[in-house]
């Protein structure tokens, strides 16, 4: 234990030790409810279109707040972030794995091979960071579809233009209820027909065209399908 504490306190290991401390503070804040899991998330959105003389067309589509639609360093950097799952899973989840892995590898390499030589530590900094990113990608890739599904479910639903079927009759004065299929889920909405429109019986296929002024009900009309 004393050897570990001695290694942690070494100046060459301090950068990762400080980062690890910040990561621990973040997770404590998440557990206490002070921060959200997505508090430091950002979206990667890069559209790279590179045409080479040999007719090679490369299209990279990722998710980032910064939109890059031209080739160059920015585009490839965004694509690199996308490769390591940034923008696909929470940023701090990836950074936790990167920092913990980097901290472990730095302490082990400096203690057993570098003997705390500055030159060795500087030479190993790049490979350790790259290896940490690869390990983070490997560990977080199974979580990508989970967070994609969560993001889809959390996205606001736009019912306008959707078709559905009435479960309860609807008229301009009396609201009914319709079931609408959205992203594979059946949702129920309260509906009324357009002012001056007919009474629509149960089972009628309808299309949602708008909302009432008080936004309590959706307006529908018979579907032509």
PLY file of the C-alpha trace (Angstrom):
ply
format ascii 1.0
element vertex 225
property float x
property float y
property float z
element edge 224
property int vertex1
property int vertex2
end_header
0.00 0.00 0.00
2.84 2.38 0.83
4.46 1.68 -2.52
1.21 2.56 -4.26
0.85 5.81 -2.33
4.47 6.64 -3.12
3.87 5.97 -6.82
0.67 8.05 -6.86
2.52 11.01 -5.37
5.33 10.95 -7.94
5.35 14.14 -10.08
5.31 12.13 -13.32
2.10 10.39 -12.24
0.36 13.47 -10.86
-1.44 14.54 -14.09
-3.38 11.27 -14.29
-3.83 11.20 -10.50
-5.42 14.67 -10.59
-7.65 13.66 -13.52
-8.71 10.53 -11.64
-9.62 12.67 -8.63
-11.76 14.93 -10.85
-13.48 11.89 -12.35
-14.26 10.56 -8.86
-15.70 13.96 -7.88
-17.87 13.89 -11.00
-19.33 10.46 -10.18
-19.95 11.48 -6.57
-21.83 14.52 -7.92
-23.87 12.26 -10.22
-24.75 9.92 -7.34
-25.80 12.90 -5.19
-27.89 14.30 -8.05
-25.84 17.47 -8.49
-24.82 16.54 -12.04
-26.43 14.56 -14.82
-24.76 11.68 -16.65
-24.80 13.77 -19.83
-23.58 16.98 -18.16
-20.47 17.27 -20.34
-21.82 15.64 -23.50
-21.38 17.21 -26.92
-22.60 16.17 -30.35
-20.26 15.35 -33.16
-21.69 16.29 -36.54
-19.21 16.14 -39.36
-20.04 15.67 -43.01
-16.86 14.81 -44.84
-16.96 14.46 -48.60
-13.54 13.74 -50.08
-13.19 13.16 -53.82
-9.87 11.71 -54.94
-8.66 11.35 -58.55
-9.21 7.60 -58.40
-12.93 8.18 -57.69
-12.76 7.36 -54.01
-15.73 8.94 -52.18
-15.54 8.99 -48.42
-18.63 9.96 -46.40
-18.29 10.27 -42.68
-21.42 11.15 -40.74
-21.03 11.61 -37.01
-22.75 13.65 -34.22
-20.99 17.08 -32.81
-22.17 20.52 -31.99
-19.62 21.85 -34.44
-20.74 21.28 -38.05
-17.86 20.63 -40.43
-18.71 20.17 -44.09
-15.26 20.58 -45.62
-12.24 18.33 -45.69
-9.22 18.96 -43.54
-7.97 18.51 -40.02
-11.30 19.40 -38.39
-13.20 16.80 -40.39
-10.76 14.01 -39.68
-10.61 14.95 -36.00
-14.41 14.71 -35.80
-14.28 11.34 -37.54
-11.62 10.19 -35.07
-13.84 11.22 -32.13
-16.70 9.31 -33.72
-14.48 6.21 -34.05
-13.77 6.26 -30.32
-17.54 6.47 -29.57
-17.59 10.15 -28.57
-21.10 11.41 -29.28
-22.48 7.86 -29.06
-22.17 7.28 -25.31
-21.83 9.85 -22.50
-18.54 11.74 -22.70
-17.69 11.20 -19.03
-18.25 7.45 -19.31
-15.54 7.26 -21.98
-13.26 9.62 -20.07
-13.64 7.55 -16.91
-12.31 4.48 -18.71
-9.57 6.50 -20.44
-8.38 8.17 -17.23
-8.53 5.01 -15.11
-6.67 2.99 -17.78
-4.12 5.76 -18.38
-3.55 6.19 -14.65
-2.93 2.45 -14.18
-0.60 2.12 -17.19
1.33 5.27 -16.27
1.98 4.13 -12.70
3.00 0.62 -13.79
5.26 1.75 -16.64
7.00 4.47 -14.62
7.51 2.19 -11.64
8.65 -1.02 -13.33
10.30 0.16 -16.57
10.96 3.89 -16.57
12.10 4.26 -12.97
10.53 7.73 -13.05
12.78 9.05 -15.81
11.27 12.12 -17.48
12.31 11.06 -21.00
10.67 7.66 -20.62
7.45 9.20 -19.25
7.22 11.65 -22.15
7.89 8.90 -24.70
5.15 6.71 -23.20
2.51 9.46 -22.88
1.24 9.15 -26.46
1.09 5.32 -26.63
-0.61 5.15 -23.21
-3.27 7.67 -24.26
-3.91 5.83 -27.53
-4.11 2.44 -25.80
-6.47 3.91 -23.19
-8.75 5.22 -25.95
-8.76 1.81 -27.66
-9.68 0.06 -24.40
-12.42 2.64 -23.81
-13.79 2.01 -27.31
-13.78 -1.76 -26.73
-15.58 -1.45 -23.38
-18.15 1.16 -24.45
-19.09 -0.24 -27.89
-21.67 -2.70 -26.41
-23.34 0.32 -24.76
-23.79 2.27 -28.03
-27.16 0.69 -29.01
-28.39 1.11 -25.42
-27.78 4.86 -25.41
-29.08 5.23 -28.98
-32.34 3.66 -27.85
-32.47 5.92 -24.78
-31.89 9.01 -26.92
-34.66 8.00 -29.32
-37.11 7.48 -26.47
-36.16 10.81 -24.92
-36.63 12.70 -28.19
-39.84 14.79 -28.36
-42.61 13.14 -30.37
-44.11 15.10 -33.27
-47.61 13.77 -33.85
-48.49 16.19 -36.65
-48.81 14.25 -39.91
-48.97 10.87 -38.18
-51.77 8.43 -38.93
-53.64 6.36 -36.37
-56.90 4.64 -35.51
-59.69 5.91 -33.29
-60.33 3.94 -30.14
-63.10 6.33 -29.03
-65.41 8.38 -31.31
-64.36 11.99 -31.86
-66.21 15.14 -32.90
-65.49 18.90 -32.92
-67.08 19.26 -29.46
-66.27 15.93 -27.80
-62.78 14.53 -27.69
-61.97 10.95 -28.55
-58.83 8.89 -28.35
-56.58 7.56 -31.09
-53.67 5.15 -31.06
-50.61 6.13 -33.07
-47.55 4.02 -33.85
-44.32 5.98 -33.24
-40.92 4.29 -33.60
-42.46 0.89 -32.92
-44.39 2.04 -29.83
-48.17 2.49 -29.63
-49.06 5.88 -28.11
-52.51 7.17 -27.13
-53.52 10.78 -27.83
-56.67 12.78 -27.14
-58.16 14.07 -30.39
-60.98 16.16 -31.84
-62.16 16.59 -35.42
-61.76 19.93 -37.20
-64.35 22.64 -36.41
-67.48 21.92 -38.45
-66.24 18.40 -39.19
-68.20 15.17 -38.84
-68.39 12.77 -35.92
-65.87 10.00 -36.58
-66.74 6.56 -35.18
-64.47 4.13 -33.40
-62.09 2.30 -35.76
-61.77 5.19 -38.24
-58.30 5.66 -39.71
-57.30 9.28 -39.17
-54.42 11.66 -39.79
-53.35 14.27 -37.24
-53.31 17.73 -38.81
-52.76 20.10 -35.89
-53.60 21.02 -32.30
-56.34 22.95 -30.59
-55.59 26.50 -29.40
-55.28 25.37 -25.79
-52.97 22.56 -26.99
-54.93 19.98 -25.00
-56.09 18.00 -28.03
-54.84 17.06 -31.48
-56.99 17.82 -34.51
-57.74 14.98 -36.90
-59.46 14.26 -40.17
-60.24 10.96 -41.93
-57.25 9.37 -43.59
-57.38 8.74 -47.32
-55.42 5.50 -46.96
0 1
1 2
2 3
3 4
4 5
5 6
6 7
7 8
8 9
9 10
10 11
11 12
12 13
13 14
14 15
15 16
16 17
17 18
18 19
19 20
20 21
21 22
22 23
23 24
24 25
25 26
26 27
27 28
28 29
29 30
30 31
31 32
32 33
33 34
34 35
35 36
36 37
37 38
38 39
39 40
40 41
41 42
42 43
43 44
44 45
45 46
46 47
47 48
48 49
49 50
50 51
51 52
52 53
53 54
54 55
55 56
56 57
57 58
58 59
59 60
60 61
61 62
62 63
63 64
64 65
65 66
66 67
67 68
68 69
69 70
70 71
71 72
72 73
73 74
74 75
75 76
76 77
77 78
78 79
79 80
80 81
81 82
82 83
83 84
84 85
85 86
86 87
87 88
88 89
89 90
90 91
91 92
92 93
93 94
94 95
95 96
96 97
97 98
98 99
99 100
100 101
101 102
102 103
103 104
104 105
105 106
106 107
107 108
108 109
109 110
110 111
111 112
112 113
113 114
114 115
115 116
116 117
117 118
118 119
119 120
120 121
121 122
122 123
123 124
124 125
125 126
126 127
127 128
128 129
129 130
130 131
131 132
132 133
133 134
134 135
135 136
136 137
137 138
138 139
139 140
140 141
141 142
142 143
143 144
144 145
145 146
146 147
147 148
148 149
149 150
150 151
151 152
152 153
153 154
154 155
155 156
156 157
157 158
158 159
159 160
160 161
161 162
162 163
163 164
164 165
165 166
166 167
167 168
168 169
169 170
170 171
171 172
172 173
173 174
174 175
175 176
176 177
177 178
178 179
179 180
180 181
181 182
182 183
183 184
184 185
185 186
186 187
187 188
188 189
189 190
190 191
191 192
192 193
193 194
194 195
195 196
196 197
197 198
198 199
199 200
200 201
201 202
202 203
203 204
204 205
205 206
206 207
207 208
208 209
209 210
210 211
211 212
212 213
213 214
214 215
215 216
216 217
217 218
218 219
219 220
220 221
221 222
222 223
223 224
